[in-house]
C-alpha cells in the first residue's frame, strides 16, 4: 500500500471515529453499535 492511500485510510478512520463519538448512546443503539465498538466499526469502514 502506498503512503497516500495509507494516509487517506487513516483520515477516513479518524473521521469515522470522530463522527460516531459525537452521537448519543441512543443514536448508536439505533444503528446497532455499542460505544465500545466504535473503533472496530471505523476500521471496517476503511476496508
Jmol script that loads the backbone (N, CA, C; Angstrom):
load data "model"
ATOM      1  N   UNK A   1       0.850  -1.171   0.000  1.00  0.00           N
ATOM      2  CA  UNK A   1       0.000   0.000   0.000  1.00  0.00           C
ATOM      3  C   UNK A   1       0.902   1.242   0.000  1.00  0.00           C
ATOM      4  N   UNK A   2       0.568   2.193  -0.811  1.00  0.00           N
ATOM      5  CA  UNK A   2       1.414   3.377  -0.859  1.00  0.00           C
ATOM      6  C   UNK A   2       1.078   4.358   0.266  1.00  0.00           C
ATOM      7  N   UNK A   3       1.933   5.324   0.417  1.00  0.00           N
ATOM      8  CA  UNK A   3       1.824   6.265   1.540  1.00  0.00           C
ATOM      9  C   UNK A   3       0.540   7.091   1.465  1.00  0.00           C
ATOM     10  N   UNK A   4       0.186   7.564   0.294  1.00  0.00           N
ATOM     11  CA  UNK A   4      -1.016   8.408   0.196  1.00  0.00           C
ATOM     12  C   UNK A   4      -2.280   7.606   0.495  1.00  0.00           C
ATOM     13  N   UNK A   5      -2.338   6.357   0.093  1.00  0.00           N
ATOM     14  CA  UNK A   5      -3.503   5.530   0.394  1.00  0.00           C
ATOM     15  C   UNK A   5      -3.582   5.252   1.899  1.00  0.00           C
ATOM     16  N   UNK A   6      -2.445   4.985   2.502  1.00  0.00           N
ATOM     17  CA  UNK A   6      -2.410   4.753   3.949  1.00  0.00           C
ATOM     18  C   UNK A   6      -2.885   5.993   4.698  1.00  0.00           C
ATOM     19  N   UNK A   7      -2.412   7.141   4.280  1.00  0.00           N
ATOM     20  CA  UNK A   7      -2.805   8.396   4.919  1.00  0.00           C
ATOM     21  C   UNK A   7      -4.303   8.645   4.750  1.00  0.00           C
ATOM     22  N   UNK A   8      -4.826   8.422   3.556  1.00  0.00           N
ATOM     23  CA  UNK A   8      -6.255   8.627   3.320  1.00  0.00           C
ATOM     24  C   UNK A   8      -7.097   7.660   4.143  1.00  0.00           C
ATOM     25  N   UNK A   9      -6.657   6.420   4.263  1.00  0.00           N
ATOM     26  CA  UNK A   9      -7.377   5.453   5.092  1.00  0.00           C
ATOM     27  C   UNK A   9      -7.364   5.867   6.555  1.00  0.00           C
ATOM     28  N   UNK A  10      -6.234   6.369   7.022  1.00  0.00           N
ATOM     29  CA  UNK A  10      -6.132   6.836   8.403  1.00  0.00           C
ATOM     30  C   UNK A  10      -7.078   8.006   8.638  1.00  0.00           C
ATOM     31  N   UNK A  11      -7.123   8.943   7.679  1.00  0.00           N
ATOM     32  CA  UNK A  11      -8.026  10.089   7.804  1.00  0.00           C
ATOM     33  C   UNK A  11      -9.483   9.651   7.840  1.00  0.00           C
ATOM     34  N   UNK A  12      -9.865   8.706   6.982  1.00  0.00           N
ATOM     35  CA  UNK A  12     -11.236   8.188   6.978  1.00  0.00           C
ATOM     36  C   UNK A  12     -11.559   7.513   8.315  1.00  0.00           C
ATOM     37  N   UNK A  13     -10.607   6.757   8.839  1.00  0.00           N
ATOM     38  CA  UNK A  13     -10.790   6.091  10.126  1.00  0.00           C
ATOM     39  C   UNK A  13     -11.021   7.123  11.223  1.00  0.00           C
ATOM     40  N   UNK A  14     -10.154   8.137  11.296  1.00  0.00           N
ATOM     41  CA  UNK A  14     -10.269   9.152  12.332  1.00  0.00           C
ATOM     42  C   UNK A  14     -11.585   9.928  12.198  1.00  0.00           C
ATOM     43  N   UNK A  15     -12.007  10.254  10.989  1.00  0.00           N
ATOM     44  CA  UNK A  15     -13.259  10.977  10.767  1.00  0.00           C
ATOM     45  C   UNK A  15     -14.448  10.130  11.210  1.00  0.00           C
ATOM     46  N   UNK A  16     -14.417   8.847  10.903  1.00  0.00           N
ATOM     47  CA  UNK A  16     -15.498   7.955  11.301  1.00  0.00           C
ATOM     48  C   UNK A  16     -15.583   7.854  12.823  1.00  0.00           C
ATOM     49  N   UNK A  17     -14.441   7.683  13.473  1.00  0.00           N
ATOM     50  CA  UNK A  17     -14.417   7.616  14.940  1.00  0.00           C
ATOM     51  C   UNK A  17     -14.961   8.922  15.521  1.00  0.00           C
ATOM     52  N   UNK A  18     -14.532  10.041  14.983  1.00  0.00           N
ATOM     53  CA  UNK A  18     -14.978  11.345  15.465  1.00  0.00           C
ATOM     54  C   UNK A  18     -16.496  11.486  15.354  1.00  0.00           C
ATOM     55  N   UNK A  19     -17.040  11.163  14.179  1.00  0.00           N
ATOM     56  CA  UNK A  19     -18.473  11.329  13.957  1.00  0.00           C
ATOM     57  C   UNK A  19     -19.297  10.385  14.826  1.00  0.00           C
ATOM     58  N   UNK A  20     -18.828   9.153  14.987  1.00  0.00           N
ATOM     59  CA  UNK A  20     -19.564   8.218  15.839  1.00  0.00           C
ATOM     60  C   UNK A  20     -19.503   8.642  17.298  1.00  0.00           C
ATOM     61  N   UNK A  21     -18.386   9.205  17.733  1.00  0.00           N
ATOM     62  CA  UNK A  21     -18.272   9.673  19.112  1.00  0.00           C
ATOM     63  C   UNK A  21     -19.181  10.863  19.398  1.00  0.00           C
ATOM     64  N   UNK A  22     -19.556  11.605  18.373  1.00  0.00           N
ATOM     65  CA  UNK A  22     -20.473  12.727  18.565  1.00  0.00           C
ATOM     66  C   UNK A  22     -21.899  12.265  18.833  1.00  0.00           C
ATOM     67  N   UNK A  23     -22.220  11.041  18.434  1.00  0.00           N
ATOM     68  CA  UNK A  23     -23.578  10.524  18.593  1.00  0.00           C
ATOM     69  C   UNK A  23     -23.846  10.129  20.042  1.00  0.00           C
ATOM     70  N   UNK A  24     -25.109  10.223  20.396  1.00  0.00           N
ATOM     71  CA  UNK A  24     -25.523   9.792  21.732  1.00  0.00           C
ATOM     72  C   UNK A  24     -25.583   8.264  21.770  1.00  0.00           C
ATOM     73  N   UNK A  25     -25.646   7.716  22.978  1.00  0.00           N
ATOM     74  CA  UNK A  25     -25.769   6.268  23.114  1.00  0.00           C
ATOM     75  C   UNK A  25     -27.046   5.759  22.451  1.00  0.00           C
ATOM     76  N   UNK A  26     -28.085   6.549  22.511  1.00  0.00           N
ATOM     77  CA  UNK A  26     -29.364   6.170  21.892  1.00  0.00           C
ATOM     78  C   UNK A  26     -29.222   6.088  20.373  1.00  0.00           C
ATOM     79  N   UNK A  27     -28.571   7.087  19.771  1.00  0.00           N
ATOM     80  CA  UNK A  27     -28.379   7.078  18.320  1.00  0.00           C
ATOM     81  C   UNK A  27     -27.519   5.895  17.892  1.00  0.00           C
ATOM     82  N   UNK A  28     -26.468   5.618  18.659  1.00  0.00           N
ATOM     83  CA  UNK A  28     -25.619   4.472  18.350  1.00  0.00           C
ATOM     84  C   UNK A  28     -26.406   3.174  18.470  1.00  0.00           C
ATOM     85  N   UNK A  29     -27.236   3.058  19.501  1.00  0.00           N
ATOM     86  CA  UNK A  29     -28.044   1.858  19.689  1.00  0.00           C
ATOM     87  C   UNK A  29     -29.009   1.668  18.523  1.00  0.00           C
ATOM     88  N   UNK A  30     -29.554   2.760  18.019  1.00  0.00           N
ATOM     89  CA  UNK A  30     -30.448   2.675  16.860  1.00  0.00           C
ATOM     90  C   UNK A  30     -29.724   2.106  15.644  1.00  0.00           C
ATOM     91  N   UNK A  31     -28.424   2.363  15.556  1.00  0.00           N
ATOM     92  CA  UNK A  31     -27.616   1.845  14.453  1.00  0.00           C
ATOM     93  C   UNK A  31     -27.063   0.448  14.748  1.00  0.00           C
ATOM     94  N   UNK A  32     -27.273  -0.018  15.972  1.00  0.00           N
ATOM     95  CA  UNK A  32     -26.774  -1.331  16.357  1.00  0.00           C
ATOM     96  C   UNK A  32     -25.300  -1.332  16.710  1.00  0.00           C
ATOM     97  N   UNK A  33     -24.810  -0.176  17.177  1.00  0.00           N
ATOM     98  CA  UNK A  33     -23.390  -0.029  17.513  1.00  0.00           C
ATOM     99  C   UNK A  33     -23.272   0.306  18.995  1.00  0.00           C
ATOM    100  N   UNK A  34     -22.435  -0.442  19.698  1.00  0.00           N
ATOM    101  CA  UNK A  34     -22.127  -0.116  21.087  1.00  0.00           C
ATOM    102  C   UNK A  34     -20.963   0.874  21.080  1.00  0.00           C
ATOM    103  N   UNK A  35     -20.928   1.735  22.078  1.00  0.00           N
ATOM    104  CA  UNK A  35     -19.855   2.735  22.135  1.00  0.00           C
ATOM    105  C   UNK A  35     -18.478   2.063  22.142  1.00  0.00           C
ATOM    106  N   UNK A  36     -18.385   0.898  22.754  1.00  0.00           N
ATOM    107  CA  UNK A  36     -17.102   0.188  22.804  1.00  0.00           C
ATOM    108  C   UNK A  36     -16.706  -0.398  21.452  1.00  0.00           C
ATOM    109  N   UNK A  37     -17.628  -0.441  20.498  1.00  0.00           N
ATOM    110  CA  UNK A  37     -17.357  -0.997  19.170  1.00  0.00           C
ATOM    111  C   UNK A  37     -16.988   0.050  18.126  1.00  0.00           C
ATOM    112  N   UNK A  38     -16.925   1.309  18.513  1.00  0.00           N
ATOM    113  CA  UNK A  38     -16.715   2.382  17.542  1.00  0.00           C
ATOM    114  C   UNK A  38     -15.428   2.182  16.749  1.00  0.00           C
ATOM    115  N   UNK A  39     -14.337   1.859  17.419  1.00  0.00           N
ATOM    116  CA  UNK A  39     -13.065   1.705  16.705  1.00  0.00           C
ATOM    117  C   UNK A  39     -13.103   0.563  15.709  1.00  0.00           C
ATOM    118  N   UNK A  40     -13.702  -0.552  16.078  1.00  0.00           N
ATOM    119  CA  UNK A  40     -13.756  -1.684  15.143  1.00  0.00           C
ATOM    120  C   UNK A  40     -14.676  -1.378  13.964  1.00  0.00           C
ATOM    121  N   UNK A  41     -15.763  -0.668  14.209  1.00  0.00           N
ATOM    122  CA  UNK A  41     -16.656  -0.258  13.123  1.00  0.00           C
ATOM    123  C   UNK A  41     -15.919   0.677  12.170  1.00  0.00           C
ATOM    124  N   UNK A  42     -15.140   1.596  12.716  1.00  0.00           N
ATOM    125  CA  UNK A  42     -14.375   2.542  11.890  1.00  0.00           C
ATOM    126  C   UNK A  42     -13.331   1.797  11.063  1.00  0.00           C
ATOM    127  N   UNK A  43     -12.684   0.799  11.655  1.00  0.00           N
ATOM    128  CA  UNK A  43     -11.686   0.013  10.914  1.00  0.00           C
ATOM    129  C   UNK A  43     -12.338  -0.718   9.745  1.00  0.00           C
ATOM    130  N   UNK A  44     -13.522  -1.266   9.979  1.00  0.00           N
ATOM    131  CA  UNK A  44     -14.238  -1.966   8.914  1.00  0.00           C
ATOM    132  C   UNK A  44     -14.678  -1.008   7.816  1.00  0.00           C
ATOM    133  N   UNK A  45     -15.000   0.209   8.176  1.00  0.00           N
ATOM    134  CA  UNK A  45     -15.436   1.206   7.200  1.00  0.00           C
ATOM    135  C   UNK A  45     -14.317   1.582   6.239  1.00  0.00           C
ATOM    136  N   UNK A  46     -13.096   1.497   6.703  1.00  0.00           N
ATOM    137  CA  UNK A  46     -11.943   1.879   5.873  1.00  0.00           C
ATOM    138  C   UNK A  46     -11.616   0.797   4.854  1.00  0.00           C
ATOM    139  N   UNK A  47     -11.900  -0.427   5.190  1.00  0.00           N
ATOM    140  CA  UNK A  47     -11.586  -1.545   4.284  1.00  0.00           C
ATOM    141  C   UNK A  47     -12.348  -1.536   3.027  1.00  0.00           C
TER     142      UNK A  47
END
end "model"
wireframe off; spacefill off
backbone 0.3
color backbone group
